[in-house]
Amino acid sequence: MALTELGFERPTYDEILENQINRAKTLFGDTIDTSELTALGKYIRINVADLDTLYQTLEGVYYARFPNTASGVSLDRLCPFAGITRNAATYARHKVTLTGTAGATIEAGFEVSNENQSAVFHLIDDYVIGDSGTVNAYVDCNEAGTVGNITSASINTIVNPSADVESVSGVTLTSAGKNRESDTLLRTRFSQAVSGIGSGTMEAIKGAIMGVNGVDGCTIKENDTDSTIDGIPPHSFECFVLSNDLSVTHSLIGQAIFEKKPLGIKAFGEISVEVADKNGNIHTVSFTKTIRKELYIEINLITNDSFPDNGEDIIKTNLVNFLATFTNGATVYRSSLYNAINIDGVVSVESLKLSGTESNIKCAANEVARVSPNNITIHI
């Protein structure tokens, strides 16, 4: 039996084959030829291959029952037991400058892109071109995920021409897009959410916050003294939350804090939301958005003829996407960035500096490391 008191122990192909051959010899005699060149040997091996596939399937079904080993949809189906759901992919947002006819209105949905249209963006609102003939606008990528994390300067093409718009130029990436939450990150949130069962403790509050869809990280500082420490008033606590900027997410974070915080203890922070208790009474709960620690990356490369024309943009995009996976307090190790840099055509990374140093970048518990394509300099 593969299922034992020690768990699921899947037999190997060779073990199944040996067992099938022994059974054949029991039925037909020890002298029966079961080699792979005989008809019987071929039938045995066909059957063994099917059994091996079935055992692998059974093993997958067995491990799909546990959060630490489940993956994909099976992991999603376990999440309600921890009160969480997988974070969906988000859209990259850029700030651009539109040039055209003064006083003209550019309606939401107007599309722009980079030159090869690998990433297409649309206006998220209506904008009116100013008297100077320009207007700054915000555009979201049409496709969710990291595809929109391109260098802002490469946004220079109008997709659906308008007589009132002459040109577009990218300014900066204001919000990096993220892919759908990975199984690894989701398991971490699952563990944190479950560990926060109960109320009145830091783990309980953190677990409730991590259970909010759109939250990627959280740290909590408390002050149980009679004096203000690090800006936190006496007998209060401050939650530093890494999340999106949606008001509905902020409301859910506030509700999670209120439901788990100790009675009479103030939740301090820069963002305040109003939540209602079971009797309909309104309470103000505060928290603080995690501090974005902006990095500046400078790279010196030696390349060969295989290095693509848009190689610099590829490296910048890789670095932005890699750092977008970091959460509160995560240290940025220089060595971890080389995989994002070593694309086809890169012969050697001669030097790599993070914010002017050749050291790793440590983040405080209330900080998260991020980088903008505009803050990455590549010398070839």
Buried (B, 14 or more C-beta within 10 A) or exposed (E): EEEEEEEBEBBEBEEBBEEBBEEBEEEEEEEBEBEEEEEBBEEBBEEBEEBBEEBEEBBBEBBBEEBEBBBEEBBBEBBEEBBBBBBEBBBBBBBBBBBBBEEBEBEEEBBBBBEEEBBBBBBBEEBEBEEEBBBEBBBBBBBBBBBBBBBBBBBBBBBEEBEBBBEBBBBBBEBBBBBEBEBEBBBBBBBBBBBBEEBEBBBBBBBBBBBBBBBBBBBBBBBEEEEEEEEBEEBBBBBBBBBBEEEEBBBBBBBBBBBBBBEEEBBBBEBEBEBEEEEEEEEEBBBBBBBEBEBBBBBBBEBEEEBEEBBBBBBBBBBBBBBBBBBBBBEBEBEEBEEBBBBEBBEEBEEBBBBEEEEEBEBBEBBBBBBBBBBBEBEE
